[in-house]
Amino acid sequence: MNVRLSQKGWVVIPAALRKKYNLKPGVEVQVVDYGGVLSLVPLHRDPIRAGAGLLRGADSLAQGVVEEHRQERARDEVRLRAG
């Protein structure tokens, strides 16, 4: 979707995207430069509440790390026996 930059540097965000991302007048966004790619990131009024539950899942991160470590040790043992 293309937009045009005005002489004042304004960009009009298309209505479909404003609706999709719930962007209403007065909402603050941060402009982020990802090495040549500009991104508009909506700022949350309460970032703690917005991020609550973000990492929730069936498995815990600690269990995943322990399992990965176990698998790595098993691979190392196989290599030592073969070598």
C-alpha positions in Angstrom: 0.0 0.0 0.0 1.6 3.3 -1.1 1.1 6.7 0.6 2.5 10.1 -0.3 4.5 12.3 2.0 3.2 15.9 2.1 5.4 19.0 2.0 5.0 19.2 5.8 6.2 15.6 6.2 2.8 14.2 7.0 1.6 10.7 6.0 -2.0 9.7 5.9 -2.4 6.1 7.2 -5.1 4.4 5.1 -8.5 3.9 6.9 -8.3 0.1 6.6 -5.0 0.1 8.5 -6.2 2.6 11.1 -9.2 0.4 11.8 -7.1 -2.9 11.8 -4.6 -1.5 14.3 -7.2 0.6 16.3 -5.3 3.9 15.5 -7.5 6.8 16.5 -6.8 10.5 16.6 -4.3 11.4 19.4 -2.8 7.9 19.6 1.0 8.2 19.8 3.2 6.1 17.6 7.0 5.7 17.6 8.9 5.9 14.3 11.6 3.2 14.3 14.4 3.1 11.7 15.3 -0.5 11.0 18.3 0.2 8.8 16.5 1.8 5.9 13.0 0.6 6.7 10.8 3.0 8.7 8.2 1.4 10.9 5.3 3.1 12.9 4.9 1.4 16.3 1.8 2.3 18.4 2.8 3.2 21.9 0.7 1.6 24.7 -0.6 3.8 27.5 0.3 0.9 29.9 3.1 -1.2 28.4 3.1 -3.5 31.4 -0.5 -4.4 31.0 -0.1 -4.7 27.2 2.7 -7.2 27.6 1.1 -9.3 30.4 0.7 -12.9 29.3 2.8 -12.3 26.2 5.1 -15.2 27.0 2.5 -17.5 28.3 2.5 -20.9 26.8 2.1 -24.6 27.4 5.8 -25.2 28.1 8.0 -23.1 30.4 11.1 -21.5 29.1 13.2 -23.2 31.8 11.9 -26.6 30.8 12.8 -25.9 27.2 16.4 -24.8 28.1 16.9 -28.0 30.3 15.6 -30.2 27.4 17.8 -28.5 24.9 20.8 -29.0 27.2 20.0 -32.7 27.7 19.8 -33.2 23.9 23.1 -31.3 23.4 24.9 -33.5 26.0 23.5 -36.6 24.3 24.8 -35.5 20.9 28.3 -34.7 22.4 28.4 -38.2 24.0 27.7 -39.8 20.6 30.4 -37.7 19.0 32.9 -38.7 21.7 32.2 -42.4 21.3 32.5 -42.2 17.5 35.6 -40.2 17.5 
